[in-house]
Amino acid sequence: MAVSLRASKQGLEIVDRERRKKGWTKQYYAWSQPEKTDVIISIASFKRFWSRTPIERDTFVLICQRVGVNDWEEIVDNTPTQSISAYMEFSVYDDAWVGRESLIQQLSDRVNSSSRVLLLVSNTGIGKTA
């Protein structure tokens, strides 16, 4: 089971519909107050929930239950958070940078495969950032 969950767009629409039925705002005070439990949900958790940022599983479930959505699993976004071929575009990248094509390909292959951390260590000013 996932440690943190985020809501799907369709899931947020379901929660939003239930919220409006109760007449609550997105940061409504009653959401954060304990009902049957002693758990208080922070406003920051609500903001992360509505922005589709992953939050702790128990908090996610509690938000869904408090608004009246007992099947919280239909609210969860199960799509991967990052595709394997995704890459970050750097504003400092220079198309005129030559002579490192094979190195760039090797590093790109590692980043796009199983490597999660890649350290670049060398002298200053040789283009590590680019």
N, C-alpha and C positions, 0 to 999 in steps of 0.2 A: 504494500500500500504506500502511496506517495506521502512524503512528509509534509509537503506543501501543495496546495491546489490553487488553480485560478479558474475564474468563471469564463464560460464561452459567451459569445455575443448573444446567441439565442437564450442561453441561461440567464443572462442579465435582463433580457426582455421579460422572461417569466417572473423573476424576482421583482422587477420594477412594476409589473402589472399587479402582483400581490401587495406590494408596498402601497401603491396608489389606492387599492381597495380599502386599506386600513386608514388612509388619510395621512400617512407618514411621509416626511421628507427623507432624503437620502441619509442625512445625519440625525435623524429623529432621536430624541433623548431616550424614548422607550426601548429602542433597539439595544442600547448598551446596558440597560438595567436588568438585573437578575430576575428571572421568573421562578422557575422551579429549581434553579441552580444558583450558586453563589458567584457565577462567572460574569464579569463585566467586560464587555467588548469595547476596545478603545476606538475613538474616532479615526485614528490612523489606520486601523484595520479595515474600517468601512471605506476609507479613501482608497486603500490598496485594492479592496474587493471591487469597487466600482471602476477602477482604472485597469482592471484585469491583470493586476500584479499578483503573483503567487503569495498566498498567506497560509498560515498554519492550518492543517487539516481540521482540527477540532473547532477552531474559530470559524472556518468556512461553513462547516456543518451547522454550527450554532446560529450563524447569520441566516442560513436557509430555513432552519426550523423556527426561528423567532418570527420570520415574516409569514410563515405558514406553508413553506415548501418542504414537505417531509422527505421527498425523493430527491435528496441533494445531489445524487450521482448524475441526474439529468442536467444539472447546472454546470458541472465540471467540463472544462476544456481539455480534451484528451489529445489534442494535436501536439506534436513535438514543438518545443519552444524555439529551437534553432535548427535549420536544415543543415545537412552535412556540407553542401556546396556553398553555403553562405560565407561571405567574407566581408571584412570591413574595408571601406574605401578611405584612404588617407588623403587629406588635403595637401600634404607635403610631397605626394608622389610626383616624381619628375619623369615624363616620358623620354627625356633625353639621357636618362641614366643608362649607360651601356656597360657591357662586359660582365654582367651578373645574371644573365638569363638562366643558366643552368642552376645557379644557387637559388634564385627566386623560385624556380620550378621545384627544386628539392624541398624548400621550406614550405611552399604552398601545398605540396603533396602531404607533408607531415601534418600541417594544420588541418587540412581537409580530411585526414584519416583519423587514426585513433589518438593522436597526441593531443593532450589537453593543455599542456604548458610547454612553451618553447622559449628558451633563453638565448638571446643574442648578446654575445660578449666580444668586444673588440675595441680597437683604438677609437678615440673620438673623431667625429667628422668624416666617417667613411660611408654614411648613409644607412645606419641601422634603423632609424626611425622610418625612413622611406621604405 
